[in-house]
Amino acid sequence: MGVIWTKYQRVCATCRHWTGPRVFRWGSRDRVEVEPNAEGQCLLHRGWSRQRPSQSCPDWEPLDAFR
């Protein structure tokens, strides 16, 4: 079972620039589930590789599905 993040939490898992795997849950477009050991790249900061879903940065932007 993964970790649930809401659209109000400014972490990589809810950011539009993060490429890691995530799934929308509970028939709602305001929560995502991500495996705790998932990794993804940041499309905005291409030099940053293997970002964890719980990381964050000042350039966070919400997923398009959250808008």
mmCIF file as Biopython writes it, N, C-alpha, C and O atoms, coordinates in Angstrom:
data_model
#
loop_
_atom_site.group_PDB
_atom_site.id
_atom_site.type_symbol
_atom_site.label_atom_id
_atom_site.label_alt_id
_atom_site.label_comp_id
_atom_site.label_asym_id
_atom_site.label_entity_id
_atom_site.label_seq_id
_atom_site.pdbx_PDB_ins_code
_atom_site.Cartn_x
_atom_site.Cartn_y
_atom_site.Cartn_z
_atom_site.occupancy
_atom_site.B_iso_or_equiv
_atom_site.auth_seq_id
_atom_site.auth_asym_id
_atom_site.pdbx_PDB_model_num
ATOM 1   N N  . MET A ? 1  ? 0.847   -1.183 0.000   1.0 0.0 1  A 1 
ATOM 2   C CA . MET A ? 1  ? 0.000   0.000  0.000   1.0 0.0 1  A 1 
ATOM 3   C C  . MET A ? 1  ? 0.887   1.238  0.000   1.0 0.0 1  A 1 
ATOM 4   O O  . MET A ? 1  ? 1.925   1.282  0.660   1.0 0.0 1  A 1 
ATOM 5   N N  . GLY A ? 2  ? 0.457   2.229  -0.747  1.0 0.0 2  A 1 
ATOM 6   C CA . GLY A ? 2  ? 1.249   3.436  -0.882  1.0 0.0 2  A 1 
ATOM 7   C C  . GLY A ? 2  ? 0.864   4.528  0.102   1.0 0.0 2  A 1 
ATOM 8   O O  . GLY A ? 2  ? 0.008   4.347  0.969   1.0 0.0 2  A 1 
ATOM 9   N N  . VAL A ? 3  ? 1.514   5.644  -0.059  1.0 0.0 3  A 1 
ATOM 10  C CA . VAL A ? 3  ? 1.260   6.831  0.764   1.0 0.0 3  A 1 
ATOM 11  C C  . VAL A ? 3  ? 0.286   7.721  0.011   1.0 0.0 3  A 1 
ATOM 12  O O  . VAL A ? 3  ? 0.417   7.903  -1.199  1.0 0.0 3  A 1 
ATOM 13  N N  . ILE A ? 4  ? -0.683  8.273  0.712   1.0 0.0 4  A 1 
ATOM 14  C CA . ILE A ? 4  ? -1.681  9.158  0.103   1.0 0.0 4  A 1 
ATOM 15  C C  . ILE A ? 4  ? -1.257  10.607 0.318   1.0 0.0 4  A 1 
ATOM 16  O O  . ILE A ? 4  ? -0.941  11.011 1.437   1.0 0.0 4  A 1 
ATOM 17  N N  . TRP A ? 5  ? -1.254  11.369 -0.742  1.0 0.0 5  A 1 
ATOM 18  C CA . TRP A ? 5  ? -0.934  12.800 -0.691  1.0 0.0 5  A 1 
ATOM 19  C C  . TRP A ? 5  ? -2.136  13.574 -1.228  1.0 0.0 5  A 1 
ATOM 20  O O  . TRP A ? 5  ? -2.747  13.160 -2.213  1.0 0.0 5  A 1 
ATOM 21  N N  . THR A ? 6  ? -2.475  14.677 -0.599  1.0 0.0 6  A 1 
ATOM 22  C CA . THR A ? 6  ? -3.579  15.506 -1.093  1.0 0.0 6  A 1 
ATOM 23  C C  . THR A ? 6  ? -3.027  16.663 -1.914  1.0 0.0 6  A 1 
ATOM 24  O O  . THR A ? 6  ? -1.830  16.950 -1.892  1.0 0.0 6  A 1 
ATOM 25  N N  . LYS A ? 7  ? -3.915  17.312 -2.628  1.0 0.0 7  A 1 
ATOM 26  C CA . LYS A ? 7  ? -3.493  18.418 -3.483  1.0 0.0 7  A 1 
ATOM 27  C C  . LYS A ? 7  ? -2.974  19.610 -2.682  1.0 0.0 7  A 1 
ATOM 28  O O  . LYS A ? 7  ? -2.393  20.530 -3.256  1.0 0.0 7  A 1 
ATOM 29  N N  . TYR A ? 8  ? -3.175  19.604 -1.380  1.0 0.0 8  A 1 
ATOM 30  C CA . TYR A ? 8  ? -2.703  20.697 -0.535  1.0 0.0 8  A 1 
ATOM 31  C C  . TYR A ? 8  ? -1.283  20.492 -0.018  1.0 0.0 8  A 1 
ATOM 32  O O  . TYR A ? 8  ? -0.704  21.392 0.590   1.0 0.0 8  A 1 
ATOM 33  N N  . GLN A ? 9  ? -0.727  19.318 -0.259  1.0 0.0 9  A 1 
ATOM 34  C CA . GLN A ? 9  ? 0.621   19.013 0.214   1.0 0.0 9  A 1 
ATOM 35  C C  . GLN A ? 9  ? 1.617   19.288 -0.910  1.0 0.0 9  A 1 
ATOM 36  O O  . GLN A ? 9  ? 1.541   18.684 -1.980  1.0 0.0 9  A 1 
ATOM 37  N N  . ARG A ? 10 ? 2.535   20.190 -0.664  1.0 0.0 10 A 1 
ATOM 38  C CA . ARG A ? 10 ? 3.489   20.632 -1.684  1.0 0.0 10 A 1 
ATOM 39  C C  . ARG A ? 10 ? 4.732   19.746 -1.696  1.0 0.0 10 A 1 
ATOM 40  O O  . ARG A ? 10 ? 5.800   20.125 -1.217  1.0 0.0 10 A 1 
ATOM 41  N N  . VAL A ? 11 ? 4.553   18.563 -2.258  1.0 0.0 11 A 1 
ATOM 42  C CA . VAL A ? 11 ? 5.637   17.591 -2.369  1.0 0.0 11 A 1 
ATOM 43  C C  . VAL A ? 11 ? 5.723   17.132 -3.819  1.0 0.0 11 A 1 
ATOM 44  O O  . VAL A ? 11 ? 4.816   17.389 -4.611  1.0 0.0 11 A 1 
ATOM 45  N N  . CYS A ? 12 ? 6.805   16.458 -4.163  1.0 0.0 12 A 1 
ATOM 46  C CA . CYS A ? 12 ? 6.993   15.992 -5.538  1.0 0.0 12 A 1 
ATOM 47  C C  . CYS A ? 12 ? 5.809   15.153 -6.034  1.0 0.0 12 A 1 
ATOM 48  O O  . CYS A ? 12 ? 5.428   15.261 -7.200  1.0 0.0 12 A 1 
ATOM 49  N N  . ALA A ? 13 ? 5.235   14.334 -5.181  1.0 0.0 13 A 1 
ATOM 50  C CA . ALA A ? 13 ? 4.135   13.460 -5.588  1.0 0.0 13 A 1 
ATOM 51  C C  . ALA A ? 13 ? 2.936   14.233 -6.139  1.0 0.0 13 A 1 
ATOM 52  O O  . ALA A ? 13 ? 2.181   13.695 -6.949  1.0 0.0 13 A 1 
ATOM 53  N N  . THR A ? 14 ? 2.750   15.471 -5.721  1.0 0.0 14 A 1 
ATOM 54  C CA . THR A ? 14 ? 1.608   16.269 -6.190  1.0 0.0 14 A 1 
ATOM 55  C C  . THR A ? 14 ? 2.018   17.378 -7.153  1.0 0.0 14 A 1 
ATOM 56  O O  . THR A ? 14 ? 1.203   18.231 -7.504  1.0 0.0 14 A 1 
ATOM 57  N N  . CYS A ? 15 ? 3.267   17.367 -7.575  1.0 0.0 15 A 1 
ATOM 58  C CA . CYS A ? 15 ? 3.773   18.419 -8.457  1.0 0.0 15 A 1 
ATOM 59  C C  . CYS A ? 15 ? 3.665   18.008 -9.925  1.0 0.0 15 A 1 
ATOM 60  O O  . CYS A ? 15 ? 3.878   16.846 -10.271 1.0 0.0 15 A 1 
ATOM 61  N N  . ARG A ? 16 ? 3.338   18.961 -10.769 1.0 0.0 16 A 1 
ATOM 62  C CA . ARG A ? 16 ? 3.200   18.680 -12.201 1.0 0.0 16 A 1 
ATOM 63  C C  . ARG A ? 16 ? 4.529   18.364 -12.867 1.0 0.0 16 A 1 
ATOM 64  O O  . ARG A ? 16 ? 4.532   17.799 -13.960 1.0 0.0 16 A 1 
ATOM 65  N N  . HIS A ? 17 ? 5.640   18.699 -12.267 1.0 0.0 17 A 1 
ATOM 66  C CA . HIS A ? 17 ? 6.948   18.485 -12.878 1.0 0.0 17 A 1 
ATOM 67  C C  . HIS A ? 17 ? 7.559   17.117 -12.552 1.0 0.0 17 A 1 
ATOM 68  O O  . HIS A ? 17 ? 8.550   16.724 -13.168 1.0 0.0 17 A 1 
ATOM 69  N N  . TRP A ? 18 ? 6.983   16.392 -11.596 1.0 0.0 18 A 1 
ATOM 70  C CA . TRP A ? 18 ? 7.532   15.109 -11.180 1.0 0.0 18 A 1 
ATOM 71  C C  . TRP A ? 18 ? 7.027   13.998 -12.091 1.0 0.0 18 A 1 
ATOM 72  O O  . TRP A ? 18 ? 5.833   13.932 -12.383 1.0 0.0 18 A 1 
ATOM 73  N N  . THR A ? 19 ? 7.931   13.118 -12.546 1.0 0.0 19 A 1 
ATOM 74  C CA . THR A ? 19 ? 7.564   12.072 -13.500 1.0 0.0 19 A 1 
ATOM 75  C C  . THR A ? 19 ? 7.347   10.706 -12.869 1.0 0.0 19 A 1 
ATOM 76  O O  . THR A ? 19 ? 7.128   9.731  -13.589 1.0 0.0 19 A 1 
ATOM 77  N N  . GLY A ? 20 ? 7.400   10.609 -11.571 1.0 0.0 20 A 1 
ATOM 78  C CA . GLY A ? 20 ? 7.255   9.314  -10.912 1.0 0.0 20 A 1 
ATOM 79  C C  . GLY A ? 20 ? 5.839   8.754  -11.017 1.0 0.0 20 A 1 
ATOM 80  O O  . GLY A ? 20 ? 4.899   9.478  -11.345 1.0 0.0 20 A 1 
ATOM 81  N N  . PRO A ? 21 ? 5.695   7.453  -10.734 1.0 0.0 21 A 1 
ATOM 82  C CA . PRO A ? 21 ? 4.378   6.805  -10.818 1.0 0.0 21 A 1 
ATOM 83  C C  . PRO A ? 21 ? 3.450   7.231  -9.680  1.0 0.0 21 A 1 
ATOM 84  O O  . PRO A ? 21 ? 3.869   7.312  -8.526  1.0 0.0 21 A 1 
ATOM 85  N N  . ARG A ? 22 ? 2.213   7.496  -10.008 1.0 0.0 22 A 1 
ATOM 86  C CA . ARG A ? 22 ? 1.188   7.873  -9.017  1.0 0.0 22 A 1 
ATOM 87  C C  . ARG A ? 22 ? -0.179  7.508  -9.576  1.0 0.0 22 A 1 
ATOM 88  O O  . ARG A ? 22 ? -0.368  7.430  -10.790 1.0 0.0 22 A 1 
ATOM 89  N N  . VAL A ? 23 ? -1.129  7.286  -8.674  1.0 0.0 23 A 1 
ATOM 90  C CA . VAL A ? 23 ? -2.471  6.876  -9.057  1.0 0.0 23 A 1 
ATOM 91  C C  . VAL A ? 23 ? -3.468  7.738  -8.296  1.0 0.0 23 A 1 
ATOM 92  O O  . VAL A ? 23 ? -3.314  7.950  -7.093  1.0 0.0 23 A 1 
ATOM 93  N N  . PHE A ? 24 ? -4.489  8.236  -8.985  1.0 0.0 24 A 1 
ATOM 94  C CA . PHE A ? 24 ? -5.551  8.983  -8.307  1.0 0.0 24 A 1 
ATOM 95  C C  . PHE A ? 24 ? -6.445  8.001  -7.576  1.0 0.0 24 A 1 
ATOM 96  O O  . PHE A ? 24 ? -6.732  6.924  -8.100  1.0 0.0 24 A 1 
ATOM 97  N N  . ARG A ? 25 ? -6.892  8.349  -6.374  1.0 0.0 25 A 1 
ATOM 98  C CA . ARG A ? 25 ? -7.653  7.438  -5.530  1.0 0.0 25 A 1 
ATOM 99  C C  . ARG A ? 25 ? -9.009  7.994  -5.108  1.0 0.0 25 A 1 
ATOM 100 O O  . ARG A ? 25 ? -9.261  9.198  -5.168  1.0 0.0 25 A 1 
ATOM 101 N N  . TRP A ? 26 ? -9.876  7.073  -4.679  1.0 0.0 26 A 1 
ATOM 102 C CA . TRP A ? 26 ? -11.201 7.350  -4.111  1.0 0.0 26 A 1 
ATOM 103 C C  . TRP A ? 26 ? -12.119 8.103  -5.054  1.0 0.0 26 A 1 
ATOM 104 O O  . TRP A ? 26 ? -12.981 8.855  -4.600  1.0 0.0 26 A 1 
ATOM 105 N N  . GLY A ? 27 ? -11.955 7.920  -6.348  1.0 0.0 27 A 1 
ATOM 106 C CA . GLY A ? 27 ? -12.836 8.575  -7.306  1.0 0.0 27 A 1 
ATOM 107 C C  . GLY A ? 27 ? -12.743 10.081 -7.254  1.0 0.0 27 A 1 
ATOM 108 O O  . GLY A ? 27 ? -13.612 10.783 -7.770  1.0 0.0 27 A 1 
ATOM 109 N N  . SER A ? 28 ? -11.709 10.570 -6.642  1.0 0.0 28 A 1 
ATOM 110 C CA . SER A ? 28 ? -11.537 12.005 -6.464  1.0 0.0 28 A 1 
ATOM 111 C C  . SER A ? 28 ? -10.270 12.451 -7.169  1.0 0.0 28 A 1 
ATOM 112 O O  . SER A ? 28 ? -9.298  11.698 -7.249  1.0 0.0 28 A 1 
ATOM 113 N N  . ARG A ? 29 ? -10.279 13.651 -7.671  1.0 0.0 29 A 1 
ATOM 114 C CA . ARG A ? 29 ? -9.108  14.177 -8.340  1.0 0.0 29 A 1 
ATOM 115 C C  . ARG A ? 29 ? -8.282  15.055 -7.403  1.0 0.0 29 A 1 
ATOM 116 O O  . ARG A ? 29 ? -7.507  15.891 -7.869  1.0 0.0 29 A 1 
ATOM 117 N N  . ASP A ? 30 ? -8.436  14.878 -6.089  1.0 0.0 30 A 1 
ATOM 118 C CA . ASP A ? 30 ? -7.658  15.713 -5.175  1.0 0.0 30 A 1 
ATOM 119 C C  . ASP A ? 30 ? -6.692  14.912 -4.312  1.0 0.0 30 A 1 
ATOM 120 O O  . ASP A ? 30 ? -6.122  15.449 -3.362  1.0 0.0 30 A 1 
ATOM 121 N N  . ARG A ? 31 ? -6.499  13.608 -4.636  1.0 0.0 31 A 1 
ATOM 122 C CA . ARG A ? 31 ? -5.572  12.767 -3.879  1.0 0.0 31 A 1 
ATOM 123 C C  . ARG A ? 31 ? -4.844  11.825 -4.826  1.0 0.0 31 A 1 
ATOM 124 O O  . ARG A ? 31 ? -5.412  11.326 -5.797  1.0 0.0 31 A 1 
ATOM 125 N N  . VAL A ? 32 ? -3.582  11.596 -4.521  1.0 0.0 32 A 1 
ATOM 126 C CA . VAL A ? 32 ? -2.809  10.618 -5.281  1.0 0.0 32 A 1 
ATOM 127 C C  . VAL A ? 32 ? -2.172  9.625  -4.318  1.0 0.0 32 A 1 
ATOM 128 O O  . VAL A ? 32 ? -1.860  9.954  -3.173  1.0 0.0 32 A 1 
ATOM 129 N N  . GLU A ? 33 ? -1.990  8.421  -4.803  1.0 0.0 33 A 1 
ATOM 130 C CA . GLU A ? 33 ? -1.300  7.399  -4.021  1.0 0.0 33 A 1 
ATOM 131 C C  . GLU A ? 33 ? 0.020   7.100  -4.720  1.0 0.0 33 A 1 
ATOM 132 O O  . GLU A ? 33 ? 0.074   6.930  -5.938  1.0 0.0 33 A 1 
ATOM 133 N N  . VAL A ? 34 ? 1.075   7.040  -3.928  1.0 0.0 34 A 1 
ATOM 134 C CA . VAL A ? 34 ? 2.405   6.808  -4.457  1.0 0.0 34 A 1 
ATOM 135 C C  . VAL A ? 34 ? 3.111   5.804  -3.546  1.0 0.0 34 A 1 
ATOM 136 O O  . VAL A ? 34 ? 3.031   5.898  -2.322  1.0 0.0 34 A 1 
ATOM 137 N N  . GLU A ? 35 ? 3.793   4.857  -4.151  1.0 0.0 35 A 1 
ATOM 138 C CA . GLU A ? 35 ? 4.582   3.914  -3.359  1.0 0.0 35 A 1 
ATOM 139 C C  . GLU A ? 35 ? 5.711   4.680  -2.675  1.0 0.0 35 A 1 
ATOM 140 O O  . GLU A ? 35 ? 6.339   5.529  -3.308  1.0 0.0 35 A 1 
ATOM 141 N N  . PRO A ? 36 ? 5.984   4.408  -1.416  1.0 0.0 36 A 1 
ATOM 142 C CA . PRO A ? 36 ? 6.979   5.184  -0.674  1.0 0.0 36 A 1 
ATOM 143 C C  . PRO A ? 36 ? 8.390   5.107  -1.258  1.0 0.0 36 A 1 
ATOM 144 O O  . PRO A ? 36 ? 9.185   6.026  -1.063  1.0 0.0 36 A 1 
ATOM 145 N N  . ASN A ? 37 ? 8.708   4.041  -1.959  1.0 0.0 37 A 1 
ATOM 146 C CA . ASN A ? 37 ? 10.047  3.918  -2.545  1.0 0.0 37 A 1 
ATOM 147 C C  . ASN A ? 37 ? 10.090  4.335  -4.011  1.0 0.0 37 A 1 
ATOM 148 O O  . ASN A ? 37 ? 11.091  4.109  -4.690  1.0 0.0 37 A 1 
ATOM 149 N N  . ALA A ? 38 ? 9.018   4.939  -4.501  1.0 0.0 38 A 1 
ATOM 150 C CA . ALA A ? 38 ? 8.969   5.389  -5.898  1.0 0.0 38 A 1 
ATOM 151 C C  . ALA A ? 38 ? 10.000  6.491  -6.141  1.0 0.0 38 A 1 
ATOM 152 O O  . ALA A ? 38 ? 10.354  7.247  -5.237  1.0 0.0 38 A 1 
ATOM 153 N N  . GLU A ? 39 ? 10.464  6.558  -7.367  1.0 0.0 39 A 1 
ATOM 154 C CA . GLU A ? 39 ? 11.396  7.614  -7.755  1.0 0.0 39 A 1 
ATOM 155 C C  . GLU A ? 39 ? 10.949  8.178  -9.091  1.0 0.0 39 A 1 
ATOM 156 O O  . GLU A ? 39 ? 10.341  7.477  -9.900  1.0 0.0 39 A 1 
ATOM 157 N N  . GLY A ? 40 ? 11.250  9.431  -9.315  1.0 0.0 40 A 1 
ATOM 158 C CA . GLY A ? 40 ? 10.941  10.072 -10.582 1.0 0.0 40 A 1 
ATOM 159 C C  . GLY A ? 40 ? 11.893  11.224 -10.805 1.0 0.0 40 A 1 
ATOM 160 O O  . GLY A ? 40 ? 12.634  11.621 -9.906  1.0 0.0 40 A 1 
ATOM 161 N N  . GLN A ? 41 ? 11.865  11.749 -12.000 1.0 0.0 41 A 1 
ATOM 162 C CA . GLN A ? 41 ? 12.700  12.906 -12.296 1.0 0.0 41 A 1 
ATOM 163 C C  . GLN A ? 41 ? 11.854  14.163 -12.283 1.0 0.0 41 A 1 
ATOM 164 O O  . GLN A ? 41 ? 10.640  14.120 -12.485 1.0 0.0 41 A 1 
ATOM 165 N N  . CYS A ? 42 ? 12.515  15.279 -12.043 1.0 0.0 42 A 1 
ATOM 166 C CA . CYS A ? 42 ? 11.861  16.578 -12.095 1.0 0.0 42 A 1 
ATOM 167 C C  . CYS A ? 42 ? 12.087  17.152 -13.491 1.0 0.0 42 A 1 
ATOM 168 O O  . CYS A ? 42 ? 13.229  17.351 -13.905 1.0 0.0 42 A 1 
ATOM 169 N N  . LEU A ? 43 ? 11.008  17.417 -14.213 1.0 0.0 43 A 1 
ATOM 170 C CA . LEU A ? 43 ? 11.135  17.957 -15.560 1.0 0.0 43 A 1 
ATOM 171 C C  . LEU A ? 43 ? 11.605  19.408 -15.555 1.0 0.0 43 A 1 
ATOM 172 O O  . LEU A ? 43 ? 12.182  19.879 -16.536 1.0 0.0 43 A 1 
ATOM 173 N N  . LEU A ? 44 ? 11.364  20.103 -14.477 1.0 0.0 44 A 1 
ATOM 174 C CA . LEU A ? 44 ? 11.782  21.493 -14.373 1.0 0.0 44 A 1 
ATOM 175 C C  . LEU A ? 44 ? 13.266  21.598 -14.050 1.0 0.0 44 A 1 
ATOM 176 O O  . LEU A ? 44 ? 13.971  22.447 -14.595 1.0 0.0 44 A 1 
ATOM 177 N N  . HIS A ? 45 ? 13.725  20.747 -13.182 1.0 0.0 45 A 1 
ATOM 178 C CA . HIS A ? 45 ? 15.131  20.725 -12.763 1.0 0.0 45 A 1 
ATOM 179 C C  . HIS A ? 45 ? 15.754  19.433 -13.277 1.0 0.0 45 A 1 
ATOM 180 O O  . HIS A ? 45 ? 15.978  18.498 -12.508 1.0 0.0 45 A 1 
ATOM 181 N N  . ARG A ? 46 ? 16.029  19.383 -14.549 1.0 0.0 46 A 1 
ATOM 182 C CA . ARG A ? 46 ? 16.481  18.142 -15.196 1.0 0.0 46 A 1 
ATOM 183 C C  . ARG A ? 46 ? 17.750  17.563 -14.582 1.0 0.0 46 A 1 
ATOM 184 O O  . ARG A ? 46 ? 17.998  16.365 -14.716 1.0 0.0 46 A 1 
ATOM 185 N N  . GLY A ? 47 ? 18.545  18.365 -13.923 1.0 0.0 47 A 1 
ATOM 186 C CA . GLY A ? 47 ? 19.744  17.853 -13.280 1.0 0.0 47 A 1 
ATOM 187 C C  . GLY A ? 47 ? 19.440  17.047 -12.030 1.0 0.0 47 A 1 
ATOM 188 O O  . GLY A ? 47 ? 20.297  16.317 -11.532 1.0 0.0 47 A 1 
ATOM 189 N N  . TRP A ? 48 ? 18.215  17.179 -11.521 1.0 0.0 48 A 1 
ATOM 190 C CA . TRP A ? 48 ? 17.828  16.444 -10.322 1.0 0.0 48 A 1 
ATOM 191 C C  . TRP A ? 48 ? 17.299  15.087 -10.755 1.0 0.0 48 A 1 
ATOM 192 O O  . TRP A ? 48 ? 16.275  15.012 -11.433 1.0 0.0 48 A 1 
ATOM 193 N N  . SER A ? 49 ? 17.965  14.038 -10.385 1.0 0.0 49 A 1 
ATOM 194 C CA . SER A ? 49 ? 17.470  12.724 -10.770 1.0 0.0 49 A 1 
ATOM 195 C C  . SER A ? 49 ? 17.038  11.947 -9.529  1.0 0.0 49 A 1 
ATOM 196 O O  . SER A ? 49 ? 17.497  12.204 -8.416  1.0 0.0 49 A 1 
ATOM 197 N N  . ARG A ? 50 ? 16.165  11.015 -9.752  1.0 0.0 50 A 1 
ATOM 198 C CA . ARG A ? 50 ? 15.673  10.117 -8.698  1.0 0.0 50 A 1 
ATOM 199 C C  . ARG A ? 50 ? 15.097  10.869 -7.502  1.0 0.0 50 A 1 
ATOM 200 O O  . ARG A ? 50 ? 15.511  10.651 -6.363  1.0 0.0 50 A 1 
ATOM 201 N N  . GLN A ? 51 ? 14.161  11.734 -7.764  1.0 0.0 51 A 1 
ATOM 202 C CA . GLN A ? 51 ? 13.468  12.460 -6.700  1.0 0.0 51 A 1 
ATOM 203 C C  . GLN A ? 51 ? 12.466  11.540 -6.020  1.0 0.0 51 A 1 
ATOM 204 O O  . GLN A ? 51 ? 11.745  10.802 -6.692  1.0 0.0 51 A 1 
ATOM 205 N N  . ARG A ? 52 ? 12.416  11.578 -4.719  1.0 0.0 52 A 1 
ATOM 206 C CA . ARG A ? 52 ? 11.437  10.822 -3.935  1.0 0.0 52 A 1 
ATOM 207 C C  . ARG A ? 52 ? 10.124  11.601 -3.889  1.0 0.0 52 A 1 
ATOM 208 O O  . ARG A ? 52 ? 10.138  12.827 -3.998  1.0 0.0 52 A 1 
ATOM 209 N N  . PRO A ? 53 ? 8.992   10.915 -3.728  1.0 0.0 53 A 1 
ATOM 210 C CA . PRO A ? 53 ? 7.698   11.599 -3.720  1.0 0.0 53 A 1 
ATOM 211 C C  . PRO A ? 53 ? 7.515   12.579 -2.568  1.0 0.0 53 A 1 
ATOM 212 O O  . PRO A ? 53 ? 6.709   13.503 -2.677  1.0 0.0 53 A 1 
ATOM 213 N N  . SER A ? 54 ? 8.241   12.402 -1.470  1.0 0.0 54 A 1 
ATOM 214 C CA . SER A ? 54 ? 8.067   13.275 -0.309  1.0 0.0 54 A 1 
ATOM 215 C C  . SER A ? 54 ? 8.941   14.524 -0.355  1.0 0.0 54 A 1 
ATOM 216 O O  . SER A ? 54 ? 8.836   15.381 0.522   1.0 0.0 54 A 1 
ATOM 217 N N  . GLN A ? 55 ? 9.796   14.639 -1.357  1.0 0.0 55 A 1 
ATOM 218 C CA . GLN A ? 55 ? 10.651  15.820 -1.458  1.0 0.0 55 A 1 
ATOM 219 C C  . GLN A ? 55 ? 9.851   16.999 -1.991  1.0 0.0 55 A 1 
ATOM 220 O O  . GLN A ? 55 ? 8.776   16.832 -2.567  1.0 0.0 55 A 1 
ATOM 221 N N  . SER A ? 56 ? 10.391  18.184 -1.788  1.0 0.0 56 A 1 
ATOM 222 C CA . SER A ? 56 ? 9.725   19.378 -2.299  1.0 0.0 56 A 1 
ATOM 223 C C  . SER A ? 56 ? 10.768  20.424 -2.669  1.0 0.0 56 A 1 
ATOM 224 O O  . SER A ? 56 ? 11.950  20.289 -2.352  1.0 0.0 56 A 1 
ATOM 225 N N  . CYS A ? 57 ? 10.303  21.471 -3.347  1.0 0.0 57 A 1 
ATOM 226 C CA . CYS A ? 57 ? 11.186  22.571 -3.712  1.0 0.0 57 A 1 
ATOM 227 C C  . CYS A ? 57 ? 10.337  23.833 -3.878  1.0 0.0 57 A 1 
ATOM 228 O O  . CYS A ? 57 ? 9.110   23.740 -3.912  1.0 0.0 57 A 1 
ATOM 229 N N  . PRO A ? 58 ? 10.952  24.993 -3.981  1.0 0.0 58 A 1 
ATOM 230 C CA . PRO A ? 58 ? 10.185  26.238 -4.091  1.0 0.0 58 A 1 
ATOM 231 C C  . PRO A ? 58 ? 9.471   26.407 -5.431  1.0 0.0 58 A 1 
ATOM 232 O O  . PRO A ? 58 ? 8.647   27.311 -5.571  1.0 0.0 58 A 1 
ATOM 233 N N  . ASP A ? 59 ? 9.764   25.560 -6.419  1.0 0.0 59 A 1 
ATOM 234 C CA . ASP A ? 59 ? 9.130   25.675 -7.734  1.0 0.0 59 A 1 
ATOM 235 C C  . ASP A ? 59 ? 7.945   24.742 -7.910  1.0 0.0 59 A 1 
ATOM 236 O O  . ASP A ? 59 ? 7.509   24.505 -9.037  1.0 0.0 59 A 1 
ATOM 237 N N  . TRP A ? 60 ? 7.420   24.212 -6.824  1.0 0.0 60 A 1 
ATOM 238 C CA . TRP A ? 60 ? 6.275   23.290 -6.871  1.0 0.0 60 A 1 
ATOM 239 C C  . TRP A ? 60 ? 5.095   23.930 -7.587  1.0 0.0 60 A 1 
ATOM 240 O O  . TRP A ? 60 ? 4.787   25.102 -7.372  1.0 0.0 60 A 1 
ATOM 241 N N  . GLU A ? 61 ? 4.439   23.152 -8.438  1.0 0.0 61 A 1 
ATOM 242 C CA . GLU A ? 61 ? 3.191   23.562 -9.096  1.0 0.0 61 A 1 
ATOM 243 C C  . GLU A ? 61 ? 2.231   22.384 -9.013  1.0 0.0 61 A 1 
ATOM 244 O O  . GLU A ? 61 ? 2.660   21.239 -9.154  1.0 0.0 61 A 1 
ATOM 245 N N  . PRO A ? 62 ? 0.932   22.633 -8.785  1.0 0.0 62 A 1 
ATOM 246 C CA . PRO A ? 62 ? -0.008  21.523 -8.647  1.0 0.0 62 A 1 
ATOM 247 C C  . PRO A ? 62 ? -0.186  20.762 -9.949  1.0 0.0 62 A 1 
ATOM 248 O O  . PRO A ? 62 ? -0.033  21.322 -11.034 1.0 0.0 62 A 1 
ATOM 249 N N  . LEU A ? 63 ? -0.510  19.484 -9.834  1.0 0.0 63 A 1 
ATOM 250 C CA . LEU A ? 63 ? -0.845  18.697 -11.007 1.0 0.0 63 A 1 
ATOM 251 C C  . LEU A ? 63 ? -1.988  19.361 -11.760 1.0 0.0 63 A 1 
ATOM 252 O O  . LEU A ? 63 ? -2.849  19.992 -11.147 1.0 0.0 63 A 1 
ATOM 253 N N  . ASP A ? 64 ? -2.004  19.228 -13.069 1.0 0.0 64 A 1 
ATOM 254 C CA . ASP A ? 64 ? -3.093  19.808 -13.859 1.0 0.0 64 A 1 
ATOM 255 C C  . ASP A ? 64 ? -4.460  19.273 -13.443 1.0 0.0 64 A 1 
ATOM 256 O O  . ASP A ? 64 ? -5.463  19.983 -13.516 1.0 0.0 64 A 1 
ATOM 257 N N  . ALA A ? 65 ? -4.492  18.013 -13.005 1.0 0.0 65 A 1 
ATOM 258 C CA . ALA A ? 65 ? -5.750  17.414 -12.575 1.0 0.0 65 A 1 
ATOM 259 C C  . ALA A ? 65 ? -6.308  18.076 -11.315 1.0 0.0 65 A 1 
ATOM 260 O O  . ALA A ? 65 ? -7.505  17.976 -11.045 1.0 0.0 65 A 1 
ATOM 261 N N  . PHE A ? 66 ? -5.466  18.742 -10.553 1.0 0.0 66 A 1 
ATOM 262 C CA . PHE A ? 66 ? -5.900  19.413 -9.330  1.0 0.0 66 A 1 
ATOM 263 C C  . PHE A ? 66 ? -6.479  20.802 -9.584  1.0 0.0 66 A 1 
ATOM 264 O O  . PHE A ? 66 ? -7.087  21.392 -8.690  1.0 0.0 66 A 1 
ATOM 265 N N  . ARG A ? 67 ? -6.300  21.313 -10.763 1.0 0.0 67 A 1 
ATOM 266 C CA . ARG A ? 67 ? -6.736  22.691 -11.035 1.0 0.0 67 A 1 
ATOM 267 C C  . ARG A ? 67 ? -8.203  22.769 -11.333 1.0 0.0 67 A 1 
ATOM 268 O O  . ARG A ? 67 ? -8.725  23.855 -11.584 1.0 0.0 67 A 1 
#
